[in-house]
Amino acid sequence: MFTTEEQEELRRTVRALLERNPPARPAPDATPEYDETVWRLLAGQVGAFGLAVPEAHGGAGFSYAETHVVCEELGRALAAVPYLGSAVLTADALLACGATADLPGIADGTRVGALAWAEGGTWDAAAIRARVADGRLTGVKEHVLDGARADLFVVPAAVPEGGLGLYAVDAGVPGVRVEPLVTLDRTRPQARVVFDGAPARLLTADGHGVLERLLSVAATALSAEQLGGASRCLETTLEYVKTRQQFGRPIGSFQAVKHRLADLYVLVESARSVSYDAARALAGDAADLPVRAATAQAYCAEAFSTVAAETIQLHGGIGFTWEHEAHLYFKRAHSAAKLFGDAAWHRARLAPAVLGA
């Protein structure tokens, strides 16, 4: 059992909050926006944004295990809050770099941090072309989670002496231009950020080491969201097939439907196992964390996509409409499957470890 009773109480608290305050759903043509109510309640009442931040830096001093529980519940509800990009990735990056001055605002949810990483549609460190010269950062970053609302950017860029460093850039300074993106998943705002000679301060010159850890953190947290979304899809589908009738009986009583649901159940529970295994490795700082995190991301991405597609199919006509939430989970599943690298990319990263190379 991965979770403790205290962590299950945290789960019940977050789920109850989200059920009392259902996340706002964007219109089909609306610009992605945050759910300010849910954001403030999670930050103020639950303290969710600082769970894994040490108390000395304004957090609660718990472990990543508690953060994983929150990620799973946010994925289950598709809550549009700056959690993954700010509370998980930016906070972990600052802690890894020892740059703790910016942590209190991130931990209490009053400030938003964004990890501006991807270039050329990939999170491969070898693809980074951003450069720093004389303390000025130049480069273009894509798919930046929470970028449009960020107060602080953490940016990997080449250091003048060679190698890769992580830099902090304050939003709003000259040389920073943020372009909100129209995304497939309207519940997860992203942005393109252009740095043109922006003032930057070095956080660490060991960018490669920190990014390797952050990739595992991102993969593990995203697998929790995907698990939450897949679980909710299966739950709503089970509810529907018990009440929807054809030929005078619930469609859930048909053998073909039972078989499909059984397959989905196996996918969800298998996803739970690999996601929790990665979270346990992250919380314990296990040596094989990169392998477990990549495994979780690759499996959970495909599981969520499959379950979300079957949810639409098993709901029949209503599942294809804008009025039903099935399409939101379908879009999140396919959008998240590309975030921080797709399943094939993560499996390629796994290959050397598996083959003993």
TIZANU-32314 format. One record per residue: residue in three letters; chain; y, x, z of N, C-alpha, C in turn. Coordinates in steps of 0.1 Angstrom, whole numbers. Layout:
<atoms>
    r  c    nyy    nxx    nzz   cayy   caxx   cazz    cyy    cxx    czz
  ALA  A      Y      X      Z      Y      X      Z      Y      X      Z
...
</atoms>
This chain:
<atoms>
    r  c    nyy    nxx    nzz   cayy   caxx   cazz    cyy    cxx    czz
  MET  A    -12      9      0      0      0      0     12      9      0
  PHE  A     21      7    -10     33     16    -11     44     12     -1
  THR  A     46     -1      0     58     -6      8     54     -8     22
  THR  A     63     -6     31     62     -9     45     67    -23     48
  GLU  A     65    -28     60     70    -41     64     85    -41     63
  GLU  A     92    -30     67    106    -29     66    111    -30     51
  GLN  A    104    -24     43    107    -24     28    105    -38     23
  GLU  A     94    -45     27     92    -58     23    103    -68     28
  GLU  A    108    -65     40    119    -73     45    132    -71     36
  LEU  A    134    -59     32    145    -56     23    143    -63     10
  ARG  A    130    -64      5    128    -71     -7    131    -86     -5
  ARG  A    127    -92      6    130   -106      8    145   -109      9
  THR  A    152    -99     15    166   -101     17    173   -101      3
  VAL  A    170    -91     -5    176    -90    -18    172   -102    -27
  ARG  A    160   -106    -27    155   -117    -35    162   -130    -30
  ALA  A    164   -132    -17    170   -144    -12    185   -144    -17
  LEU  A    192   -132    -16    206   -131    -20    207   -135    -35
  LEU  A    198   -130    -43    199   -133    -58    195   -147    -61
  GLU  A    187   -153    -53    183   -167    -55    195   -176    -51
  ARG  A    202   -173    -40    213   -181    -36    225   -179    -45
  ASN  A    226   -167    -52    237   -165    -61    231   -160    -74
  PRO  A    226   -170    -82    219   -167    -95    229   -159   -104
  PRO  A    224   -147   -109    233   -139   -117    238   -147   -129
  ALA  A    251   -145   -132    257   -152   -144    250   -147   -157
  ARG  A    248   -157   -166    242   -154   -178    252   -153   -189
  PRO  A    253   -142   -197    263   -141   -207    260   -151   -219
  ALA  A    271   -155   -225    270   -163   -238    265   -154   -249
  PRO  A    258   -159   -259    252   -151   -270    262   -141   -276
  ASP  A    275   -145   -277    285   -137   -284    294   -130   -274
  ALA  A    291   -131   -261    301   -126   -251    299   -111   -250
  THR  A    310   -104   -245    310    -90   -242    303    -88   -229
  PRO  A    293    -79   -228    286    -77   -215    296    -75   -203
  GLU  A    294    -81   -193    302    -80   -181    293    -79   -168
  TYR  A    299    -74   -157    292    -74   -145    293    -87   -137
  ASP  A    283    -90   -129    284   -101   -120    290    -96   -107
  GLU  A    303    -98   -106    311    -93    -95    306    -98    -82
  THR  A    302   -111    -81    298   -117    -69    285   -110    -63
  VAL  A    275   -109    -72    263   -103    -68    265    -88    -64
  TRP  A    273    -81    -72    277    -67    -69    282    -66    -55
  ARG  A    293    -74    -52    299    -72    -39    290    -76    -27
  LEU  A    282    -86    -29    272    -90    -19    262    -79    -16
  LEU  A    256    -74    -27    246    -63    -25    252    -51    -18
  ALA  A    265    -48    -22    271    -36    -16    276    -39     -2
  GLY  A    282    -50      1    288    -53     14    278    -58     24
  GLN  A    269    -68     20    260    -74     30    247    -66     31
  VAL  A    242    -61     21    229    -54     21    230    -39     22
  GLY  A    241    -34     17    243    -19     17    233    -12      7
  ALA  A    230    -20     -3    220    -15    -13    224     -2    -20
  PHE  A    237      0    -22    242     11    -31    240     24    -24
  GLY  A    239     25    -11    238     37     -4    225     39      3
  LEU  A    215     33     -1    202     33      7    196     48      8
  ALA  A    197     55     -4    191     68     -4    201     79     -2
  VAL  A    214     75      2    224     85      5    224     88     20
  PRO  A    224    101     23    224    105     38    236     98     45
  GLU  A    234     95     58    244     89     66    257     98     67
  ALA  A    255    111     66    267    120     67    276    118     55
  HIS  A    271    112     44    279    110     32    282     95     29
  GLY  A    281     87     40    284     73     38    273     64     34
  GLY  A    261     69     34    249     60     31    241     56     43
  ALA  A    230     50     40    221     45     50    210     55     55
  GLY  A    208     66     47    199     76     51    184     73     50
  PHE  A    181     63     41    167     60     38    162     69     27
  SER  A    151     65     21    145     73     10    146     65     -3
  TYR  A    140     72    -13    140     65    -26    131     53    -26
  ALA  A    122     52    -17    113     40    -17    120     27    -15
  GLU  A    131     27     -7    139     15     -5    147     12    -18
  THR  A    152     23    -25    159     21    -37    150     15    -48
  HIS  A    137     19    -48    128     14    -58    126     -1    -56
  VAL  A    125     -6    -43    124    -20    -40    136    -28    -46
  VAL  A    148    -23    -44    160    -30    -49    159    -30    -65
  CYS  A    156    -19    -71    155    -18    -86    145    -29    -91
  GLU  A    134    -30    -84    124    -40    -89    130    -54    -88
  GLU  A    137    -57    -77    143    -71    -76    154    -73    -85
  LEU  A    162    -63    -88    173    -65    -98    167    -67   -112
  GLY  A    156    -60   -115    150    -62   -128    144    -76   -129
  ARG  A    139    -81   -118    133    -94   -118    143   -105   -121
  ALA  A    155   -103   -116    166   -112   -117    175   -109   -129
  LEU  A    174    -98   -136    183    -93   -146    197    -94   -141
  ALA  A    199    -89   -129    213    -89   -123    221    -78   -130
  ALA  A    233    -82   -135    242    -73   -141    251    -66   -131
  VAL  A    246    -56   -125    254    -48   -115    252    -33   -118
  PRO  A    262    -25   -114    262    -10   -118    253     -3   -108
  TYR  A    240     -6   -108    231      0    -98    224     12   -103
  LEU  A    216     10   -114    209     21   -120    217     33   -123
  GLY  A    228     30   -131    237     41   -135    245     48   -124
  SER  A    249     40   -114    258     45   -104    251     49    -91
  ALA  A    245     38    -85    238     40    -72    226     49    -72
  VAL  A    219     49    -84    207     57    -85    209     71    -91
  LEU  A    214     70   -104    215     83   -111    227     92   -107
  THR  A    238     86   -107    250     94   -103    249     99    -89
  ALA  A    244     90    -79    243     95    -66    233    106    -65
  ASP  A    222    105    -72    211    115    -71    217    128    -77
  ALA  A    224    127    -88    230    139    -95    240    146    -85
  LEU  A    248    139    -78    258    145    -69    250    152    -58
  LEU  A    240    145    -52    232    151    -41    225    164    -46
  ALA  A    220    163    -58    212    175    -63    222    187    -65
  CYS  A    234    184    -68    244    194    -71    251    199    -58
  GLY  A    249    191    -47    256    194    -35    271    190    -35
  ALA  A    274    182    -45    288    177    -46    289    164    -39
  THR  A    291    164    -26    291    152    -17    304    145    -15
  ALA  A    315    151    -20    328    145    -17    330    132    -23
  ASP  A    323    130    -35    324    117    -42    314    106    -38
  LEU  A    305    110    -29    294    101    -25    298     89    -17
  PRO  A    307     89     -7    310     77      1    314     65     -8
  GLY  A    323     67    -18    327     55    -26    315     50    -34
  ILE  A    306     59    -39    295     54    -46    285     47    -37
  ALA  A    284     52    -25    274     46    -15    278     32    -10
  ASP  A    291     30    -10    295     16     -5    299      7    -16
  GLY  A    297     11    -29    299      3    -40    313      0    -44
  THR  A    323      7    -38    337      5    -42    341     14    -54
  ARG  A    333     24    -57    335     33    -68    323     33    -77
  VAL  A    324     35    -90    313     35    -99    312     48   -105
  GLY  A    300     54   -105    298     66   -112    289     64   -124
  ALA  A    290     72   -134    282     71   -146    278     85   -151
  LEU  A    265     85   -154    259     98   -159    260     97   -174
  ALA  A    269    105   -180    271    105   -194    263    116   -200
  TRP  A    251    113   -206    241    123   -209    237    123   -223
  ALA  A    233    111   -229    226    111   -242    236    115   -253
  GLU  A    230    123   -263    237    126   -275    228    125   -286
  GLY  A    232    119   -298    224    118   -309    212    108   -307
  GLY  A    214     99   -298    203     89   -295    192     95   -287
  THR  A    193    106   -281    182    112   -273    187    117   -260
  TRP  A    178    118   -250    181    124   -237    175    138   -236
  ASP  A    171    144   -247    166    157   -247    178    167   -244
  ALA  A    176    175   -234    187    185   -231    190    194   -242
  ALA  A    180    197   -251    182    206   -262    192    200   -272
  ALA  A    194    187   -272    203    180   -281    217    180   -277
  ILE  A    220    185   -265    234    184   -260    243    194   -267
  ARG  A    254    189   -272    264    197   -279    277    197   -273
  ALA  A    279    190   -262    292    190   -255    294    204   -249
  ARG  A    307    208   -250    311    221   -246    323    221   -236
  VAL  A    323    231   -228    334    233   -218    341    247   -221
  ALA  A    354    247   -223    361    259   -225    374    258   -217
  ASP  A    376    268   -209    389    268   -200    390    256   -192
  GLY  A    379    251   -187    379    239   -178    381    226   -185
  ARG  A    380    226   -198    382    214   -206    369    210   -213
  LEU  A    365    197   -212    353    193   -218    355    185   -231
  THR  A    347    189   -241    348    182   -254    334    178   -258
  GLY  A    332    166   -262    319    161   -267    319    146   -267
  VAL  A    308    140   -272    307    126   -273    293    122   -267
  LYS  A    294    112   -258    282    108   -251    279     93   -254
  GLU  A    267     90   -256    263     76   -260    254     69   -249
  HIS  A    253     56   -250    245     48   -242    247     51   -227
  VAL  A    260     52   -223    264     55   -210    264     43   -201
  LEU  A    254     42   -192    253     30   -183    265     30   -174
  ASP  A    272     18   -173    283     16   -164    295     24   -169
  GLY  A    295     28   -181    306     37   -185    320     30   -186
  ALA  A    320     17   -189    333     10   -191    340      8   -177
  ARG  A    332      8   -166    338      5   -153    338     18   -144
  ALA  A    334     29   -150    332     41   -142    345     47   -137
  ASP  A    345     52   -125    356     59   -119    354     74   -120
  LEU  A    341     78   -122    337     92   -123    326     93   -132
  PHE  A    327    104   -141    316    107   -150    309    120   -146
  VAL  A    296    120   -146    289    133   -144    283    136   -158
  VAL  A    287    148   -163    284    151   -177    277    165   -179
  PRO  A    265    165   -185    259    178   -188    266    184   -201
  ALA  A    269    196   -200    276    203   -211    273    218   -210
  ALA  A    274    225   -222    272    239   -222    282    246   -214
  VAL  A    278    256   -206    287    264   -199    292    276   -208
  PRO  A    304    282   -205    309    293   -214    300    305   -214
  GLU  A    293    307   -202    284    319   -202    271    317   -208
  GLY  A    268    305   -213    255    302   -218    247    293   -209
  GLY  A    238    285   -214    231    276   -205    237    263   -204
  LEU  A    233    255   -194    238    241   -193    243    239   -179
  GLY  A    255    232   -178    260    229   -165    262    214   -164
  LEU  A    264    210   -152    268    196   -149    283    196   -144
  TYR  A    291    187   -151    305    187   -147    309    173   -143
  ALA  A    319    172   -134    325    160   -130    338    158   -137
  VAL  A    340    146   -143    352    142   -150    357    129   -145
  ASP  A    369    128   -140    375    116   -135    379    107   -146
  ALA  A    376     94   -145    379     84   -155    395     83   -155
  GLY  A    400     80   -166    415     77   -167    423     90   -169
  VAL  A    417    102   -169    425    114   -171    427    115   -186
  PRO  A    437    123   -190    439    125   -205    427    132   -211
  GLY  A    423    127   -223    412    133   -230    399    126   -228
  VAL  A    399    114   -221    388    105   -220    390     92   -226
  ARG  A    381     88   -236    382     75   -242    369     68   -241
  VAL  A    369     56   -235    357     48   -233    357     37   -243
  GLU  A    346     35   -250    344     25   -260    332     16   -256
  PRO  A    335      4   -250    324     -5   -246    316     -9   -259
  LEU  A    302     -9   -257    293    -12   -268    289    -26   -268
  VAL  A    286    -32   -280    279    -44   -281    264    -41   -281
  THR  A    257    -46   -271    244    -42   -269    234    -54   -271
  LEU  A    222    -51   -275    211    -62   -276    210    -69   -263
  ASP  A    210    -61   -252    208    -67   -238    222    -69   -232
  ARG  A    226    -82   -232    240    -85   -227    241    -84   -212
  THR  A    230    -82   -205    230    -81   -191    231    -67   -186
  ARG  A    232    -57   -195    233    -43   -192    244    -36   -200
  PRO  A    257    -36   -194    268    -30   -202    265    -15   -204
  GLN  A    269    -10   -216    268      4   -220    281      7   -227
  ALA  A    284     20   -228    296     25   -234    294     38   -242
  ARG  A    302     41   -251    303     54   -258    315     61   -252
  VAL  A    314     73   -247    325     80   -241    328     93   -249
  VAL  A    341     94   -253    345    105   -260    354    114   -251
  PHE  A    350    127   -250    358    136   -242    364    146   -252
  ASP  A    378    146   -251    385    155   -260    395    164   -252
  GLY  A    389    175   -247    397    184   -239    400    178   -225
  ALA  A    391    170   -219    393    164   -206    391    174   -195
  PRO  A    399    174   -185    397    183   -174    384    181   -167
  ALA  A    376    191   -165    363    190   -159    361    200   -148
  ARG  A    354    196   -137    351    206   -127    336    208   -126
  LEU  A    332    220   -125    318    224   -125    311    219   -112
  LEU  A    300    212   -113    292    208   -102    280    218    -99
  THR  A    274    222   -110    263    232   -109    261    238   -123
  ALA  A    257    251   -123    254    258   -135    239    256   -139
  ASP  A    231    250   -130    217    248   -132    215    234   -138
  GLY  A    221    232   -149    220    218   -155    206    215   -159
  HIS  A    199    224   -164    185    221   -169    176    216   -157
  GLY  A    177    223   -146    169    219   -135    173    205   -129
  VAL  A    186    203   -128    190    190   -123    186    179   -133
  LEU  A    188    181   -146    185    171   -156    170    168   -156
  GLU  A    162    178   -154    147    175   -154    144    166   -142
  ARG  A    150    168   -131    148    159   -120    153    145   -123
  LEU  A    166    144   -129    172    132   -131    164    123   -141
  LEU  A    157    130   -151    149    123   -160    138    116   -153
  SER  A    132    123   -143    121    116   -136    126    105   -127
  VAL  A    138    107   -121    144     96   -113    147     84   -122
  ALA  A    153     87   -134    156     76   -143    144     68   -147
  ALA  A    133     76   -151    121     70   -156    114     61   -145
  THR  A    115     66   -132    108     59   -121    116     46   -118
  ALA  A    129     47   -117    138     36   -114    137     25   -125
  LEU  A    136     30   -138    135     20   -149    122     13   -149
  SER  A    111     21   -145     98     14   -144     98      3   -134
  ALA  A    106      5   -123    106     -5   -113    113    -18   -118
  GLU  A    124    -16   -126    131    -27   -132    122    -34   -142
  GLN  A    114    -26   -150    105    -32   -160     94    -40   -153
  LEU  A     89    -34   -142     79    -42   -134     84    -55   -129
  GLY  A     97    -55   -123    103    -67   -118    104    -77   -129
  GLY  A    109    -73   -141    111    -82   -152     98    -88   -157
  ALA  A     87    -79   -158     74    -84   -163     68    -94   -153
  SER  A     70    -91   -140     65   -100   -129     71   -114   -130
  ARG  A     84   -114   -132     91   -127   -133     87   -134   -146
  CYS  A     85   -127   -157     80   -134   -169     67   -141   -166
  LEU  A     58   -133   -160     44   -139   -158     45   -151   -148
  GLU  A     54   -150   -138     55   -160   -128     61   -173   -135
  THR  A     71   -172   -143     76   -184   -149     67   -190   -159
  THR  A     59   -181   -166     49   -186   -176     38   -194   -169
  LEU  A     33   -189   -157     23   -196   -150     28   -209   -145
  GLU  A     41   -210   -141     46   -223   -136     47   -233   -148
  TYR  A     50   -228   -160     52   -236   -171     38   -242   -176
  VAL  A     28   -233   -177     15   -238   -183      8   -248   -173
  LYS  A     12   -248   -161      6   -257   -151     12   -271   -153
  THR  A     24   -272   -159     31   -285   -160     32   -290   -174
  ARG  A     32   -281   -184     33   -286   -198     20   -291   -203
  GLN  A     20   -303   -208      7   -310   -212      6   -312   -227
  GLN  A     -6   -310   -231    -10   -314   -245    -24   -321   -244
  PHE  A    -25   -331   -252    -38   -339   -253    -42   -344   -239
  GLY  A    -31   -347   -231    -34   -353   -218    -38   -343   -207
  ARG  A    -36   -330   -209    -40   -321   -198    -31   -309   -199
  PRO  A    -29   -302   -188    -20   -290   -187    -25   -279   -197
  ILE  A    -16   -273   -204    -21   -263   -214    -27   -251   -207
  GLY  A    -24   -249   -194    -30   -238   -186    -45   -240   -184
  SER  A    -50   -252   -187    -64   -254   -185    -72   -250   -197
  PHE  A    -66   -247   -208    -73   -243   -220    -78   -229   -219
  GLN  A    -90   -226   -223    -96   -213   -221    -88   -202   -228
  ALA  A    -83   -205   -240    -75   -195   -247    -63   -190   -240
  VAL  A    -56   -200   -234    -44   -197   -226    -48   -189   -213
  LYS  A    -59   -193   -207    -63   -186   -195    -66   -171   -198
  HIS  A    -72   -168   -210    -75   -155   -213    -63   -147   -215
  ARG  A    -53   -152   -222    -40   -145   -224    -33   -142   -211
  LEU  A    -33   -152   -202    -27   -150   -189    -34   -139   -181
  ALA  A    -47   -139   -182    -55   -129   -174    -51   -115   -180
  ASP  A    -50   -114   -193    -46   -101   -198    -32    -97   -193
  LEU  A    -23   -106   -193     -9   -103   -188     -9    -99   -173
  TYR  A    -17   -106   -166    -19   -102   -151    -23    -88   -150
  VAL  A    -33    -84   -157    -38    -70   -157    -27    -60   -160
  LEU  A    -19    -64   -171     -8    -55   -175      2    -53   -163
  VAL  A      6    -65   -157     16    -64   -147     11    -56   -135
  GLU  A     -1    -59   -130     -6    -52   -119     -9    -37   -121
  SER  A    -13    -34   -134    -14    -20   -137      0    -13   -137
  ALA  A     10    -20   -142     23    -15   -142     28    -13   -128
  ARG  A     24    -22   -119     28    -20   -105     22     -8    -99
  SER  A     10     -5   -102      3      7    -97     10     20   -102
  VAL  A     12     21   -115     18     34   -119     33     35   -115
  SER  A     40     24   -114     54     25   -110     55     29    -95
  TYR  A     46     23    -87     46     26    -72     42     40    -70
  ASP  A     32     45    -79     27     58    -78     39     68    -81
  ALA  A     47     66    -91     58     74    -94     68     74    -83
  ALA  A     71     62    -77     80     61    -66     76     69    -54
  ARG  A     63     68    -51     57     76    -40     59     91    -42
  ALA  A     57     95    -55     59    109    -58     73    113    -57
  LEU  A     82    105    -61     97    108    -60    101    108    -45
  ALA  A     97     99    -37    100     98    -23     95    111    -16
  GLY  A     83    115    -20     77    127    -13     80    140    -20
  ASP  A     88    140    -31     92    152    -38     79    159    -43
  ALA  A     69    152    -49     57    158    -53     59    167    -64
  ALA  A     50    178    -65     51    188    -76     48    182    -89
  ASP  A     40    172    -90     37    166   -103     45    153   -106
  LEU  A     57    152   -100     66    141   -102     69    139   -117
  PRO  A     72    149   -125     75    146   -140     63    139   -147
  VAL  A     51    143   -143     39    137   -150     38    122   -146
  ARG  A     40    119   -133     38    106   -128     50     97   -133
  ALA  A     62    102   -133     73     95   -138     72     91   -153
  ALA  A     68    101   -161     67     99   -175     56     89   -178
  THR  A     45     89   -170     34     80   -171     39     65   -168
  ALA  A     46     64   -157     51     51   -153     61     45   -164
  GLN  A     70     54   -169     79     49   -179     72     44   -192
  ALA  A     63     53   -197     56     49   -209     48     37   -208
  TYR  A     41     35   -196     32     23   -195     40     11   -192
  CYS  A     50     12   -183     58      0   -179     66     -6   -191
  ALA  A     71      3   -199     79     -1   -211     71    -10   -220
  GLU  A     59     -5   -223     51    -13   -232     45    -26   -226
  ALA  A     42    -25   -213     37    -37   -206     48    -48   -205
  PHE  A     60    -44   -202     71    -54   -201     74    -60   -215
  SER  A     74    -52   -225     76    -57   -239     65    -67   -243
  THR  A     53    -64   -239     42    -73   -243     43    -86   -235
  VAL  A     45    -85   -222     46    -97   -213     58   -106   -218
  ALA  A     69    -99   -221     81   -107   -225     78   -115   -238
  ALA  A     72   -108   -247     69   -115   -260     59   -126   -258
  GLU  A     49   -124   -250     39   -135   -247     46   -147   -239
  THR  A     56   -143   -231     63   -154   -224     69   -164   -234
  ILE  A     76   -158   -244     82   -167   -254     71   -175   -261
  GLN  A     60   -169   -265     50   -176   -272     44   -187   -264
  LEU  A     41   -184   -251     34   -194   -243     43   -205   -238
  HIS  A     56   -203   -239     65   -214   -236     67   -223   -248
  GLY  A     62   -219   -259     64   -228   -271     78   -229   -276
  GLY  A     82   -241   -281     95   -243   -287    107   -239   -277
  ILE  A    106   -243   -264    117   -241   -255    119   -226   -253
  GLY  A    108   -218   -255    109   -203   -253    118   -196   -263
  PHE  A    120   -203   -275    128   -197   -285    143   -201   -285
  THR  A    147   -209   -275    160   -214   -275    169   -205   -266
  TRP  A    182   -206   -269    192   -198   -261    193   -204   -246
  GLU  A    189   -217   -245    190   -223   -231    180   -217   -222
  HIS  A    169   -213   -226    159   -207   -218    161   -192   -216
  GLU  A    157   -186   -204    159   -172   -201    150   -163   -208
  ALA  A    140   -168   -215    129   -159   -220    135   -149   -229
  HIS  A    145   -153   -237    150   -143   -247    158   -132   -240
  LEU  A    164   -134   -228    170   -124   -221    161   -113   -216
  TYR  A    149   -118   -211    139   -108   -207    133   -100   -219
  PHE  A    132   -107   -230    127   -101   -242    136    -90   -246
  LYS  A    149    -93   -246    159    -83   -250    160    -71   -240
  ARG  A    159    -74   -227    159    -64   -217    147    -55   -219
  ALA  A    136    -61   -222    123    -53   -224    125    -43   -235
  HIS  A    130    -48   -246    130    -39   -258    142    -29   -257
  SER  A    153    -33   -251    164    -24   -249    160    -13   -239
  ALA  A    153    -17   -228    149     -7   -218    139      2   -223
  ALA  A    131     -2   -232    120      6   -238    125     18   -245
  LYS  A    138     18   -249    144     29   -256    153     38   -246
  LEU  A    156     32   -235    165     39   -225    158     51   -219
  PHE  A    165     63   -219    159     75   -213    146     80   -220
  GLY  A    145     76   -233    134     80   -241    123     69   -242
  ASP  A    117     67   -254    107     57   -255     94     62   -251
  ALA  A     84     53   -252     70     57   -247     64     69   -254
  ALA  A     66     70   -267     61     81   -275     67     94   -270
  TRP  A     80     94   -267     87    106   -263     81    111   -249
  HIS  A     80    101   -240     74    105   -227     60    110   -228
  ARG  A     52    104   -237     38    109   -238     38    123   -244
  ALA  A     48    126   -253     49    139   -258     52    149   -247
  ARG  A     61    145   -238     64    153   -226     52    155   -217
  LEU  A     43    145   -217     31    146   -209     20    156   -215
  ALA  A     20    157   -228     10    164   -235      6    178   -229
  PRO  A     17    186   -227     13    200   -222      6    200   -208
  ALA  A     10    190   -199      4    190   -186    -11    184   -188
  VAL  A    -13    175   -196    -26    169   -198    -35    179   -205
  LEU  A    -30    186   -215    -38    195   -222    -39    209   -216
  GLY  A    -32    211   -205    -33    223   -198    -25    234   -204
  ALA  A    -15    231   -213     -8    241   -220      4    246   -212
</atoms>
